[in-house]
Amino acid sequence: MTTATESVTVNVRPLADRVLVEPAPAEEKTAFGIIIPDTAKEKPQRGTVVAVGTGKKDEPLTVQVGDTVLYGKYAGTEITVDGKEYLIMRESDIFAIL
């Protein structure tokens, strides 16, 4: 099964309450225009949902493909699909939908 958003197509289907998220790019400049070096960049905590599982029997998923979400700093597991980095995490690791 292929899940698609506007321009992303991924041949990964998460199971149960898991969600596949494409992390937003890390900030490269501060609000004042100072360039942040690679060693000081923080891991993004925002991303776009690319694929969702079917949910648990008694708990349907609340996030949908295309939602922008906030998640914990160390949430999920990093995976690479077709040369692109994604995070796969449980829906409970997501704090909010923006």
N, CA, C and O atoms as a CHARMM CRD file, in Angstrom:
* protein
*
  392
    1    1 MET  N      0.84300  -1.18400   0.00000 PROA 1      0.00000
    2    1 MET  CA     0.00000   0.00000   0.00000 PROA 1      0.00000
    3    1 MET  C      0.87900   1.23400   0.00000 PROA 1      0.00000
    4    1 MET  O      1.86700   1.28000   0.73300 PROA 1      0.00000
    5    2 THR  N      0.55700   2.21000  -0.78100 PROA 2      0.00000
    6    2 THR  CA     1.30000   3.44500  -0.86200 PROA 2      0.00000
    7    2 THR  C      0.47700   4.55900  -0.25500 PROA 2      0.00000
    8    2 THR  O     -0.69000   4.74400  -0.59800 PROA 2      0.00000
    9    3 THR  N      1.09400   5.30100   0.65200 PROA 3      0.00000
   10    3 THR  CA     0.44200   6.44400   1.25900 PROA 3      0.00000
   11    3 THR  C      1.07000   7.69200   0.67800 PROA 3      0.00000
   12    3 THR  O      2.29500   7.78000   0.59300 PROA 3      0.00000
   13    4 ALA  N      0.25800   8.66600   0.27300 PROA 4      0.00000
   14    4 ALA  CA     0.80700   9.83700  -0.40200 PROA 4      0.00000
   15    4 ALA  C      0.27300  11.12200   0.22000 PROA 4      0.00000
   16    4 ALA  O     -0.88300  11.19900   0.63500 PROA 4      0.00000
   17    5 THR  N      1.13600  12.11800   0.27200 PROA 5      0.00000
   18    5 THR  CA     0.73300  13.48000   0.59500 PROA 5      0.00000
   19    5 THR  C      1.00300  14.28700  -0.65100 PROA 5      0.00000
   20    5 THR  O      1.14900  13.71800  -1.73400 PROA 5      0.00000
   21    6 GLU  N      1.07400  15.58800  -0.52600 PROA 6      0.00000
   22    6 GLU  CA     1.21300  16.45200  -1.68900 PROA 6      0.00000
   23    6 GLU  C      2.33500  16.01500  -2.62900 PROA 6      0.00000
   24    6 GLU  O      2.10100  15.84300  -3.82500 PROA 6      0.00000
   25    7 SER  N      3.55700  15.83100  -2.10500 PROA 7      0.00000
   26    7 SER  CA     4.65900  15.47500  -2.98700 PROA 7      0.00000
   27    7 SER  C      5.46900  14.30000  -2.45700 PROA 7      0.00000
   28    7 SER  O      6.52200  13.98500  -3.01100 PROA 7      0.00000
   29    8 VAL  N      4.99800  13.64100  -1.38800 PROA 8      0.00000
   30    8 VAL  CA     5.74700  12.55400  -0.77800 PROA 8      0.00000
   31    8 VAL  C      5.00100  11.24200  -0.98800 PROA 8      0.00000
   32    8 VAL  O      3.81600  11.13900  -0.67200 PROA 8      0.00000
   33    9 THR  N      5.69500  10.24300  -1.52200 PROA 9      0.00000
   34    9 THR  CA     5.12800   8.91900  -1.66500 PROA 9      0.00000
   35    9 THR  C      6.07700   7.94500  -0.98700 PROA 9      0.00000
   36    9 THR  O      7.26400   7.89300  -1.30900 PROA 9      0.00000
   37   10 VAL  N      5.54300   7.16900  -0.04200 PROA 10     0.00000
   38   10 VAL  CA     6.37200   6.25500   0.72800 PROA 10     0.00000
   39   10 VAL  C      5.73400   4.86800   0.70200 PROA 10     0.00000
   40   10 VAL  O      4.52700   4.73000   0.90100 PROA 10     0.00000
   41   11 ASN  N      6.54100   3.85200   0.46000 PROA 11     0.00000
   42   11 ASN  CA     6.04400   2.48200   0.44300 PROA 11     0.00000
   43   11 ASN  C      6.20100   1.83600   1.81500 PROA 11     0.00000
   44   11 ASN  O      6.66300   0.70000   1.92000 PROA 11     0.00000
   45   12 VAL  N      5.81900   2.55400   2.85600 PROA 12     0.00000
   46   12 VAL  CA     5.88900   2.05500   4.21900 PROA 12     0.00000
   47   12 VAL  C      4.50800   2.21200   4.83200 PROA 12     0.00000
   48   12 VAL  O      3.89700   3.27800   4.74100 PROA 12     0.00000
   49   13 ARG  N      4.01700   1.14900   5.45600 PROA 13     0.00000
   50   13 ARG  CA     2.72700   1.21900   6.13400 PROA 13     0.00000
   51   13 ARG  C      2.94700   0.89700   7.60400 PROA 13     0.00000
   52   13 ARG  O      3.18000  -0.26200   7.94900 PROA 13     0.00000
   53   14 PRO  N      2.87900   1.90100   8.48100 PROA 14     0.00000
   54   14 PRO  CA     3.06000   1.65000   9.91000 PROA 14     0.00000
   55   14 PRO  C      1.96700   0.73000  10.44800 PROA 14     0.00000
   56   14 PRO  O      0.85200   0.71300   9.92500 PROA 14     0.00000
   57   15 LEU  N      2.28200  -0.02400  11.47700 PROA 15     0.00000
   58   15 LEU  CA     1.33000  -0.93100  12.09000 PROA 15     0.00000
   59   15 LEU  C      0.72900  -0.32700  13.35200 PROA 15     0.00000
   60   15 LEU  O      1.35500   0.50100  14.01300 PROA 15     0.00000
   61   16 ALA  N     -0.47600  -0.74300  13.67800 PROA 16     0.00000
   62   16 ALA  CA    -1.20200  -0.38000  14.91100 PROA 16     0.00000
   63   16 ALA  C     -1.22400   1.13700  15.11500 PROA 16     0.00000
   64   16 ALA  O     -1.72100   1.87200  14.26200 PROA 16     0.00000
   65   17 ASP  N     -0.68400   1.60600  16.24700 PROA 17     0.00000
   66   17 ASP  CA    -0.76400   3.03300  16.58300 PROA 17     0.00000
   67   17 ASP  C      0.50900   3.79100  16.21100 PROA 17     0.00000
   68   17 ASP  O      0.80700   4.82900  16.80300 PROA 17     0.00000
   69   18 ARG  N      1.24700   3.29200  15.25400 PROA 18     0.00000
   70   18 ARG  CA     2.48700   3.96600  14.85000 PROA 18     0.00000
   71   18 ARG  C      2.23700   4.94000  13.70100 PROA 18     0.00000
   72   18 ARG  O      1.31000   4.78700  12.90600 PROA 18     0.00000
   73   19 VAL  N      3.10900   5.94800  13.65200 PROA 19     0.00000
   74   19 VAL  CA     2.98200   7.03300  12.68500 PROA 19     0.00000
   75   19 VAL  C      4.34800   7.28200  12.05800 PROA 19     0.00000
   76   19 VAL  O      5.35600   7.27200  12.76300 PROA 19     0.00000
   77   20 LEU  N      4.39900   7.50400  10.75300 PROA 20     0.00000
   78   20 LEU  CA     5.63400   7.83700  10.04600 PROA 20     0.00000
   79   20 LEU  C      5.65300   9.34300   9.83500 PROA 20     0.00000
   80   20 LEU  O      4.73500   9.90800   9.24200 PROA 20     0.00000
   81   21 VAL  N      6.71800   9.99400  10.32900 PROA 21     0.00000
   82   21 VAL  CA     6.81300  11.45600  10.29900 PROA 21     0.00000
   83   21 VAL  C      8.05900  11.87300   9.54100 PROA 21     0.00000
   84   21 VAL  O      9.13500  11.30800   9.73700 PROA 21     0.00000
   85   22 GLU  N      7.90800  12.86600   8.67400 PROA 22     0.00000
   86   22 GLU  CA     9.05600  13.47800   8.00300 PROA 22     0.00000
   87   22 GLU  C      9.44900  14.70300   8.81600 PROA 22     0.00000
   88   22 GLU  O      8.69300  15.67400   8.85900 PROA 22     0.00000
   89   23 PRO  N     10.63200  14.68300   9.47300 PROA 23     0.00000
   90   23 PRO  CA    11.03200  15.81900  10.30300 PROA 23     0.00000
   91   23 PRO  C     11.23500  17.08700   9.47700 PROA 23     0.00000
   92   23 PRO  O     11.67600  17.03200   8.32900 PROA 23     0.00000
   93   24 ALA  N     10.90700  18.22500  10.07800 PROA 24     0.00000
   94   24 ALA  CA    11.16000  19.51300   9.43400 PROA 24     0.00000
   95   24 ALA  C     12.66800  19.74300   9.41400 PROA 24     0.00000
   96   24 ALA  O     13.37300  19.22700  10.28100 PROA 24     0.00000
   97   25 PRO  N     13.17200  20.49200   8.46200 PROA 25     0.00000
   98   25 PRO  CA    14.61500  20.76300   8.43600 PROA 25     0.00000
   99   25 PRO  C     15.04300  21.56900   9.65800 PROA 25     0.00000
  100   25 PRO  O     14.27700  22.39000  10.16300 PROA 25     0.00000
  101   26 ALA  N     16.25500  21.33800  10.13000 PROA 26     0.00000
  102   26 ALA  CA    16.78900  22.05200  11.29000 PROA 26     0.00000
  103   26 ALA  C     17.00800  23.52500  10.94400 PROA 26     0.00000
  104   26 ALA  O     17.32600  23.87200   9.80700 PROA 26     0.00000
  105   27 GLU  N     16.83300  24.36800  11.93900 PROA 27     0.00000
  106   27 GLU  CA    17.05400  25.80600  11.74600 PROA 27     0.00000
  107   27 GLU  C     18.52100  26.06500  11.41500 PROA 27     0.00000
  108   27 GLU  O     19.41500  25.50800  12.05300 PROA 27     0.00000
  109   28 GLU  N     18.76600  26.91300  10.41400 PROA 28     0.00000
  110   28 GLU  CA    20.13800  27.21900  10.02900 PROA 28     0.00000
  111   28 GLU  C     20.57300  28.61000  10.46800 PROA 28     0.00000
  112   28 GLU  O     21.76600  28.91200  10.49400 PROA 28     0.00000
  113   29 LYS  N     19.59800  29.46600  10.81700 PROA 29     0.00000
  114   29 LYS  CA    19.89200  30.81700  11.29700 PROA 29     0.00000
  115   29 LYS  C     19.01700  31.13100  12.49100 PROA 29     0.00000
  116   29 LYS  O     17.90900  30.60900  12.61800 PROA 29     0.00000
  117   30 THR  N     19.52000  31.99100  13.37000 PROA 30     0.00000
  118   30 THR  CA    18.71100  32.44600  14.49100 PROA 30     0.00000
  119   30 THR  C     17.81300  33.57900  14.01300 PROA 30     0.00000
  120   30 THR  O     17.92100  34.01600  12.86700 PROA 30     0.00000
  121   31 ALA  N     16.93300  34.05500  14.87600 PROA 31     0.00000
  122   31 ALA  CA    16.04000  35.15500  14.52400 PROA 31     0.00000
  123   31 ALA  C     16.82600  36.42000  14.20100 PROA 31     0.00000
  124   31 ALA  O     16.33100  37.28800  13.48200 PROA 31     0.00000
  125   32 PHE  N     18.05000  36.53400  14.72500 PROA 32     0.00000
  126   32 PHE  CA    18.88300  37.71600  14.48400 PROA 32     0.00000
  127   32 PHE  C     19.81500  37.54600  13.29800 PROA 32     0.00000
  128   32 PHE  O     20.61700  38.43600  13.01700 PROA 32     0.00000
  129   33 GLY  N     19.72600  36.40300  12.58100 PROA 33     0.00000
  130   33 GLY  CA    20.52500  36.19700  11.38600 PROA 33     0.00000
  131   33 GLY  C     21.86100  35.52300  11.61000 PROA 33     0.00000
  132   33 GLY  O     22.66900  35.43200  10.68600 PROA 33     0.00000
  133   34 ILE  N     22.11000  35.04700  12.82600 PROA 34     0.00000
  134   34 ILE  CA    23.36900  34.36100  13.10800 PROA 34     0.00000
  135   34 ILE  C     23.27400  32.93500  12.56400 PROA 34     0.00000
  136   34 ILE  O     22.30400  32.22800  12.83600 PROA 34     0.00000
  137   35 ILE  N     24.27500  32.51900  11.80200 PROA 35     0.00000
  138   35 ILE  CA    24.28000  31.17700  11.21200 PROA 35     0.00000
  139   35 ILE  C     24.69600  30.16400  12.27400 PROA 35     0.00000
  140   35 ILE  O     25.69800  30.35200  12.96400 PROA 35     0.00000
  141   36 ILE  N     23.92400  29.09700  12.39800 PROA 36     0.00000
  142   36 ILE  CA    24.18500  28.05000  13.38700 PROA 36     0.00000
  143   36 ILE  C     25.03900  26.96400  12.73700 PROA 36     0.00000
  144   36 ILE  O     24.65600  26.42000  11.70100 PROA 36     0.00000
  145   37 PRO  N     26.20300  26.63600  13.33600 PROA 37     0.00000
  146   37 PRO  CA    27.03600  25.57400  12.75600 PROA 37     0.00000
  147   37 PRO  C     26.37200  24.20400  12.93000 PROA 37     0.00000
  148   37 PRO  O     25.51600  24.02200  13.79500 PROA 37     0.00000
  149   38 ASP  N     26.78200  23.24600  12.09200 PROA 38     0.00000
  150   38 ASP  CA    26.19500  21.90300  12.12600 PROA 38     0.00000
  151   38 ASP  C     26.29400  21.25300  13.50100 PROA 38     0.00000
  152   38 ASP  O     25.37900  20.53600  13.90700 PROA 38     0.00000
  153   39 THR  N     27.37600  21.48800  14.21700 PROA 39     0.00000
  154   39 THR  CA    27.56900  20.85000  15.52000 PROA 39     0.00000
  155   39 THR  C     26.62700  21.40600  16.58900 PROA 39     0.00000
  156   39 THR  O     26.40800  20.75000  17.60800 PROA 39     0.00000
  157   40 ALA  N     26.07400  22.58400  16.38300 PROA 40     0.00000
  158   40 ALA  CA    25.20300  23.20600  17.38500 PROA 40     0.00000
  159   40 ALA  C     23.72100  23.11500  17.03500 PROA 40     0.00000
  160   40 ALA  O     22.87200  23.54800  17.81400 PROA 40     0.00000
  161   41 LYS  N     23.40800  22.55600  15.87300 PROA 41     0.00000
  162   41 LYS  CA    22.00700  22.46500  15.46800 PROA 41     0.00000
  163   41 LYS  C     21.26300  21.46600  16.34400 PROA 41     0.00000
  164   41 LYS  O     21.76800  20.38700  16.65500 PROA 41     0.00000
  165   42 GLU  N     20.05700  21.85000  16.73200 PROA 42     0.00000
  166   42 GLU  CA    19.23300  20.96000  17.53600 PROA 42     0.00000
  167   42 GLU  C     18.35100  20.11600  16.63200 PROA 42     0.00000
  168   42 GLU  O     17.97500  20.52800  15.53500 PROA 42     0.00000
  169   43 LYS  N     18.03800  18.94200  17.11100 PROA 43     0.00000
  170   43 LYS  CA    17.15700  18.03500  16.39600 PROA 43     0.00000
  171   43 LYS  C     15.76200  18.67100  16.31700 PROA 43     0.00000
  172   43 LYS  O     15.25100  19.13700  17.33600 PROA 43     0.00000
  173   44 PRO  N     15.14200  18.70000  15.14900 PROA 44     0.00000
  174   44 PRO  CA    13.80600  19.30800  15.05500 PROA 44     0.00000
  175   44 PRO  C     12.77800  18.52100  15.86000 PROA 44     0.00000
  176   44 PRO  O     12.89100  17.30400  16.00900 PROA 44     0.00000
  177   45 GLN  N     11.78100  19.22500  16.37400 PROA 45     0.00000
  178   45 GLN  CA    10.71700  18.58700  17.14200 PROA 45     0.00000
  179   45 GLN  C      9.37800  18.79300  16.44800 PROA 45     0.00000
  180   45 GLN  O      8.32000  18.69100  17.06800 PROA 45     0.00000
  181   46 ARG  N      9.43900  19.08000  15.17500 PROA 46     0.00000
  182   46 ARG  CA     8.24800  19.32000  14.36400 PROA 46     0.00000
  183   46 ARG  C      8.39600  18.53000  13.07900 PROA 46     0.00000
  184   46 ARG  O      9.50400  18.36100  12.56900 PROA 46     0.00000
  185   47 GLY  N      7.27800  18.04400  12.55600 PROA 47     0.00000
  186   47 GLY  CA     7.33800  17.30700  11.31200 PROA 47     0.00000
  187   47 GLY  C      5.96200  17.13300  10.70600 PROA 47     0.00000
  188   47 GLY  O      4.95600  17.56400  11.27000 PROA 47     0.00000
  189   48 THR  N      5.93500  16.49500   9.55100 PROA 48     0.00000
  190   48 THR  CA     4.69300  16.25100   8.82000 PROA 48     0.00000
  191   48 THR  C      4.41800  14.75700   8.78800 PROA 48     0.00000
  192   48 THR  O      5.30700  13.96000   8.48800 PROA 48     0.00000
  193   49 VAL  N      3.19200  14.38300   9.09600 PROA 49     0.00000
  194   49 VAL  CA     2.79100  12.97600   9.08400 PROA 49     0.00000
  195   49 VAL  C      2.70900  12.50300   7.63200 PROA 49     0.00000
  196   49 VAL  O      2.01200  13.10400   6.81400 PROA 49     0.00000
  197   50 VAL  N      3.42400  11.42800   7.32400 PROA 50     0.00000
  198   50 VAL  CA     3.48500  10.89400   5.96800 PROA 50     0.00000
  199   50 VAL  C      2.61100   9.64600   5.82600 PROA 50     0.00000
  200   50 VAL  O      2.01000   9.42200   4.77600 PROA 50     0.00000
  201   51 ALA  N      2.54400   8.83400   6.88800 PROA 51     0.00000
  202   51 ALA  CA     1.72800   7.62000   6.86800 PROA 51     0.00000
  203   51 ALA  C      1.28500   7.29200   8.28300 PROA 51     0.00000
  204   51 ALA  O      1.99100   7.59400   9.24500 PROA 51     0.00000
  205   52 VAL  N      0.12100   6.67400   8.41300 PROA 52     0.00000
  206   52 VAL  CA    -0.39400   6.29100   9.73200 PROA 52     0.00000
  207   52 VAL  C     -0.82100   4.82900   9.71200 PROA 52     0.00000
  208   52 VAL  O     -1.17500   4.28600   8.66600 PROA 52     0.00000
  209   53 GLY  N     -0.78200   4.20000  10.88700 PROA 53     0.00000
  210   53 GLY  CA    -1.24000   2.82700  11.01900 PROA 53     0.00000
  211   53 GLY  C     -2.75800   2.79200  11.12600 PROA 53     0.00000
  212   53 GLY  O     -3.42600   3.80700  10.93400 PROA 53     0.00000
  213   54 THR  N     -3.28900   1.63100  11.43100 PROA 54     0.00000
  214   54 THR  CA    -4.73400   1.45800  11.51800 PROA 54     0.00000
  215   54 THR  C     -5.27800   1.78600  12.89500 PROA 54     0.00000
  216   54 THR  O     -6.49500   1.87200  13.06100 PROA 54     0.00000
  217   55 GLY  N     -4.42300   1.97200  13.88600 PROA 55     0.00000
  218   55 GLY  CA    -4.85900   2.24500  15.24700 PROA 55     0.00000
  219   55 GLY  C     -5.07200   0.95400  16.00800 PROA 55     0.00000
  220   55 GLY  O     -5.02700  -0.13600  15.43800 PROA 55     0.00000
  221   56 LYS  N     -5.30600   1.08900  17.31200 PROA 56     0.00000
  222   56 LYS  CA    -5.61000  -0.07400  18.14100 PROA 56     0.00000
  223   56 LYS  C     -7.10600  -0.32200  18.09600 PROA 56     0.00000
  224   56 LYS  O     -7.87600   0.54900  17.69300 PROA 56     0.00000
  225   57 LYS  N     -7.51200  -1.50400  18.50900 PROA 57     0.00000
  226   57 LYS  CA    -8.91700  -1.90100  18.41600 PROA 57     0.00000
  227   57 LYS  C     -9.84400  -0.90800  19.11600 PROA 57     0.00000
  228   57 LYS  O    -10.87800  -0.53800  18.56100 PROA 57     0.00000
  229   58 ASP  N     -9.49200  -0.47600  20.31600 PROA 58     0.00000
  230   58 ASP  CA   -10.34400   0.42700  21.09200 PROA 58     0.00000
  231   58 ASP  C     -9.92200   1.89300  21.00300 PROA 58     0.00000
  232   58 ASP  O    -10.59300   2.76200  21.56000 PROA 58     0.00000
  233   59 GLU  N     -8.81900   2.17600  20.31000 PROA 59     0.00000
  234   59 GLU  CA    -8.29400   3.53400  20.23900 PROA 59     0.00000
  235   59 GLU  C     -7.96100   3.91800  18.79300 PROA 59     0.00000
  236   59 GLU  O     -6.86100   3.62100  18.32600 PROA 59     0.00000
  237   60 PRO  N     -8.87200   4.56300  18.08200 PROA 60     0.00000
  238   60 PRO  CA    -8.55000   5.00000  16.71600 PROA 60     0.00000
  239   60 PRO  C     -7.52800   6.14500  16.75100 PROA 60     0.00000
  240   60 PRO  O     -7.44300   6.88600  17.73100 PROA 60     0.00000
  241   61 LEU  N     -6.76600   6.27400  15.68100 PROA 61     0.00000
  242   61 LEU  CA    -5.76800   7.34200  15.60400 PROA 61     0.00000
  243   61 LEU  C     -6.43700   8.69500  15.38600 PROA 61     0.00000
  244   61 LEU  O     -7.45800   8.79200  14.70600 PROA 61     0.00000
  245   62 THR  N     -5.85000   9.73600  15.96900 PROA 62     0.00000
  246   62 THR  CA    -6.39200  11.08700  15.80600 PROA 62     0.00000
  247   62 THR  C     -5.61200  11.88900  14.77600 PROA 62     0.00000
  248   62 THR  O     -6.12900  12.87600  14.25200 PROA 62     0.00000
  249   63 VAL  N     -4.36900  11.48700  14.47000 PROA 63     0.00000
  250   63 VAL  CA    -3.59700  12.20500  13.45900 PROA 63     0.00000
  251   63 VAL  C     -3.90200  11.63000  12.08200 PROA 63     0.00000
  252   63 VAL  O     -4.27100  10.46400  11.94500 PROA 63     0.00000
  253   64 GLN  N     -3.73900  12.47500  11.06400 PROA 64     0.00000
  254   64 GLN  CA    -3.99100  12.06500   9.68900 PROA 64     0.00000
  255   64 GLN  C     -2.78700  12.41500   8.83000 PROA 64     0.00000
  256   64 GLN  O     -1.95600  13.23600   9.21900 PROA 64     0.00000
  257   65 VAL  N     -2.69600  11.80200   7.68100 PROA 65     0.00000
  258   65 VAL  CA    -1.62900  12.11000   6.73300 PROA 65     0.00000
  259   65 VAL  C     -1.72100  13.58600   6.36500 PROA 65     0.00000
  260   65 VAL  O     -2.79900  14.08900   6.04800 PROA 65     0.00000
  261   66 GLY  N     -0.58100  14.27700   6.40900 PROA 66     0.00000
  262   66 GLY  CA    -0.53600  15.69200   6.06400 PROA 66     0.00000
  263   66 GLY  C     -0.54500  16.61400   7.26900 PROA 66     0.00000
  264   66 GLY  O     -0.25300  17.80100   7.12500 PROA 66     0.00000
  265   67 ASP  N     -0.87400  16.10300   8.47000 PROA 67     0.00000
  266   67 ASP  CA    -0.87300  16.92600   9.68200 PROA 67     0.00000
  267   67 ASP  C      0.55100  17.32900  10.03700 PROA 67     0.00000
  268   67 ASP  O      1.48000  16.53800   9.87500 PROA 67     0.00000
  269   68 THR  N      0.72500  18.55300  10.51800 PROA 68     0.00000
  270   68 THR  CA     1.99600  19.00200  11.06900 PROA 68     0.00000
  271   68 THR  C      1.91000  18.78800  12.57000 PROA 68     0.00000
  272   68 THR  O      0.96500  19.24500  13.21200 PROA 68     0.00000
  273   69 VAL  N      2.89300  18.09700  13.13100 PROA 69     0.00000
  274   69 VAL  CA     2.83300  17.71300  14.53600 PROA 69     0.00000
  275   69 VAL  C      4.09100  18.13400  15.29600 PROA 69     0.00000
  276   69 VAL  O      5.15400  18.34300  14.71100 PROA 69     0.00000
  277   70 LEU  N      3.93700  18.25100  16.62100 PROA 70     0.00000
  278   70 LEU  CA     5.05900  18.45600  17.53100 PROA 70     0.00000
  279   70 LEU  C      5.25600  17.16700  18.30200 PROA 70     0.00000
  280   70 LEU  O      4.28500  16.55200  18.74300 PROA 70     0.00000
  281   71 TYR  N      6.51500  16.74700  18.47200 PROA 71     0.00000
  282   71 TYR  CA     6.80100  15.49800  19.17400 PROA 71     0.00000
  283   71 TYR  C      7.99700  15.70200  20.08300 PROA 71     0.00000
  284   71 TYR  O      8.69300  16.71400  19.99700 PROA 71     0.00000
  285   72 GLY  N      8.23000  14.73100  20.95600 PROA 72     0.00000
  286   72 GLY  CA     9.32800  14.80500  21.91500 PROA 72     0.00000
  287   72 GLY  C     10.68900  14.81100  21.25300 PROA 72     0.00000
  288   72 GLY  O     10.86100  14.30800  20.14300 PROA 72     0.00000
  289   73 LYS  N     11.65700  15.39000  21.95500 PROA 73     0.00000
  290   73 LYS  CA    13.00500  15.52500  21.42100 PROA 73     0.00000
  291   73 LYS  C     13.63800  14.18000  21.06400 PROA 73     0.00000
  292   73 LYS  O     14.35500  14.07400  20.07000 PROA 73     0.00000
  293   74 TYR  N     13.37600  13.17000  21.86300 PROA 74     0.00000
  294   74 TYR  CA    13.97600  11.85800  21.62300 PROA 74     0.00000
  295   74 TYR  C     12.93100  10.82400  21.19400 PROA 74     0.00000
  296   74 TYR  O     13.14100   9.62200  21.35700 PROA 74     0.00000
  297   75 ALA  N     11.82400  11.28600  20.65500 PROA 75     0.00000
  298   75 ALA  CA    10.73100  10.39000  20.25400 PROA 75     0.00000
  299   75 ALA  C     11.06800   9.66500  18.95500 PROA 75     0.00000
  300   75 ALA  O     11.75900  10.19600  18.08600 PROA 75     0.00000
  301   76 GLY  N     10.56900   8.45900  18.85000 PROA 76     0.00000
  302   76 GLY  CA    10.65000   7.72500  17.60400 PROA 76     0.00000
  303   76 GLY  C     11.99300   7.10100  17.30400 PROA 76     0.00000
  304   76 GLY  O     12.97200   7.27800  18.02900 PROA 76     0.00000
  305   77 THR  N     12.00200   6.36800  16.21200 PROA 77     0.00000
  306   77 THR  CA    13.18800   5.70200  15.70900 PROA 77     0.00000
  307   77 THR  C     13.46400   6.21500  14.31000 PROA 77     0.00000
  308   77 THR  O     12.57000   6.25400  13.46500 PROA 77     0.00000
  309   78 GLU  N     14.70400   6.60900  14.06800 PROA 78     0.00000
  310   78 GLU  CA    15.07500   7.12400  12.75500 PROA 78     0.00000
  311   78 GLU  C     15.20900   5.97300  11.76700 PROA 78     0.00000
  312   78 GLU  O     15.85500   4.96500  12.05300 PROA 78     0.00000
  313   79 ILE  N     14.58800   6.13800  10.59400 PROA 79     0.00000
  314   79 ILE  CA    14.72200   5.15000   9.52200 PROA 79     0.00000
  315   79 ILE  C     14.98300   5.89300   8.22100 PROA 79     0.00000
  316   79 ILE  O     14.64800   7.07000   8.09300 PROA 79     0.00000
  317   80 THR  N     15.58200   5.20500   7.25900 PROA 80     0.00000
  318   80 THR  CA    15.84000   5.77200   5.94500 PROA 80     0.00000
  319   80 THR  C     15.07600   4.94900   4.91900 PROA 80     0.00000
  320   80 THR  O     15.22800   3.72900   4.85000 PROA 80     0.00000
  321   81 VAL  N     14.25700   5.62300   4.12500 PROA 81     0.00000
  322   81 VAL  CA    13.49600   4.96800   3.06400 PROA 81     0.00000
  323   81 VAL  C     13.78000   5.71900   1.77400 PROA 81     0.00000
  324   81 VAL  O     13.53800   6.92300   1.69000 PROA 81     0.00000
  325   82 ASP  N     14.28500   5.02700   0.77900 PROA 82     0.00000
  326   82 ASP  CA    14.63900   5.62700  -0.51100 PROA 82     0.00000
  327   82 ASP  C     15.54500   6.84300  -0.35100 PROA 82     0.00000
  328   82 ASP  O     15.37900   7.83900  -1.05500 PROA 82     0.00000
  329   83 GLY  N     16.50800   6.76500   0.57700 PROA 83     0.00000
  330   83 GLY  CA    17.47600   7.83100   0.77500 PROA 83     0.00000
  331   83 GLY  C     16.95900   9.03300   1.55400 PROA 83     0.00000
  332   83 GLY  O     17.66100  10.03900   1.65900 PROA 83     0.00000
  333   84 LYS  N     15.76400   8.95500   2.09500 PROA 84     0.00000
  334   84 LYS  CA    15.17900  10.06200   2.84100 PROA 84     0.00000
  335   84 LYS  C     14.96900   9.65300   4.29400 PROA 84     0.00000
  336   84 LYS  O     14.54600   8.53200   4.57500 PROA 84     0.00000
  337   85 GLU  N     15.26900  10.57200   5.22200 PROA 85     0.00000
  338   85 GLU  CA    15.16000  10.28800   6.65100 PROA 85     0.00000
  339   85 GLU  C     13.73600  10.49300   7.15800 PROA 85     0.00000
  340   85 GLU  O     13.09100  11.48800   6.82900 PROA 85     0.00000
  341   86 TYR  N     13.25000   9.55100   7.95800 PROA 86     0.00000
  342   86 TYR  CA    11.93800   9.62400   8.58200 PROA 86     0.00000
  343   86 TYR  C     12.04500   9.17800  10.03200 PROA 86     0.00000
  344   86 TYR  O     13.04100   8.57700  10.43400 PROA 86     0.00000
  345   87 LEU  N     11.02100   9.47400  10.80700 PROA 87     0.00000
  346   87 LEU  CA    10.88500   8.95900  12.16300 PROA 87     0.00000
  347   87 LEU  C      9.63100   8.11300  12.21800 PROA 87     0.00000
  348   87 LEU  O      8.59100   8.50700  11.69100 PROA 87     0.00000
  349   88 ILE  N      9.72000   6.95900  12.84800 PROA 88     0.00000
  350   88 ILE  CA     8.52800   6.16500  13.08500 PROA 88     0.00000
  351   88 ILE  C      8.32500   6.14000  14.59700 PROA 88     0.00000
  352   88 ILE  O      9.23800   5.79500  15.34800 PROA 88     0.00000
  353   89 MET  N      7.12400   6.50600  15.03700 PROA 89     0.00000
  354   89 MET  CA     6.85500   6.64600  16.46600 PROA 89     0.00000
  355   89 MET  C      5.42200   6.26100  16.77300 PROA 89     0.00000
  356   89 MET  O      4.58700   6.16700  15.87300 PROA 89     0.00000
  357   90 ARG  N      5.14300   6.04200  18.03600 PROA 90     0.00000
  358   90 ARG  CA     3.78000   5.79300  18.47500 PROA 90     0.00000
  359   90 ARG  C      3.03300   7.12300  18.51200 PROA 90     0.00000
  360   90 ARG  O      3.63500   8.17800  18.71300 PROA 90     0.00000
  361   91 GLU  N      1.73400   7.06300  18.31800 PROA 91     0.00000
  362   91 GLU  CA     0.95200   8.28900  18.35200 PROA 91     0.00000
  363   91 GLU  C      1.05700   8.96100  19.71500 PROA 91     0.00000
  364   91 GLU  O      0.95400  10.18500  19.80200 PROA 91     0.00000
  365   92 SER  N      1.25500   8.20300  20.76200 PROA 92     0.00000
  366   92 SER  CA     1.37000   8.77700  22.10600 PROA 92     0.00000
  367   92 SER  C      2.63600   9.63000  22.27900 PROA 92     0.00000
  368   92 SER  O      2.71800  10.41800  23.22100 PROA 92     0.00000
  369   93 ASP  N      3.62700   9.48400  21.37700 PROA 93     0.00000
  370   93 ASP  CA     4.83100  10.33100  21.41600 PROA 93     0.00000
  371   93 ASP  C      4.57900  11.70900  20.82100 PROA 93     0.00000
  372   93 ASP  O      5.41800  12.60100  20.94500 PROA 93     0.00000
  373   94 ILE  N      3.43000  11.89000  20.17400 PROA 94     0.00000
  374   94 ILE  CA     3.08700  13.18200  19.56400 PROA 94     0.00000
  375   94 ILE  C      2.38600  14.03400  20.60800 PROA 94     0.00000
  376   94 ILE  O      1.43500  13.59000  21.25100 PROA 94     0.00000
  377   95 PHE  N      2.87300  15.28200  20.77400 PROA 95     0.00000
  378   95 PHE  CA     2.31700  16.18200  21.78200 PROA 95     0.00000
  379   95 PHE  C      1.14600  16.99100  21.24900 PROA 95     0.00000
  380   95 PHE  O      0.17000  17.20600  21.96800 PROA 95     0.00000
  381   96 ALA  N      1.22200  17.44500  19.99800 PROA 96     0.00000
  382   96 ALA  CA     0.18000  18.34300  19.48300 PROA 96     0.00000
  383   96 ALA  C      0.14600  18.30300  17.96900 PROA 96     0.00000
  384   96 ALA  O      1.12900  17.97400  17.30400 PROA 96     0.00000
  385   97 ILE  N     -1.03600  18.65300  17.44000 PROA 97     0.00000
  386   97 ILE  CA    -1.21000  18.84000  15.99900 PROA 97     0.00000
  387   97 ILE  C     -1.30600  20.33800  15.77500 PROA 97     0.00000
  388   97 ILE  O     -2.10600  21.01800  16.41700 PROA 97     0.00000
  389   98 LEU  N     -0.48800  20.85200  14.86100 PROA 98     0.00000
  390   98 LEU  CA    -0.49500  22.30300  14.59500 PROA 98     0.00000
  391   98 LEU  C     -1.47600  22.65800  13.50600 PROA 98     0.00000
  392   98 LEU  O     -1.61100  23.83100  13.15600 PROA 98     0.00000
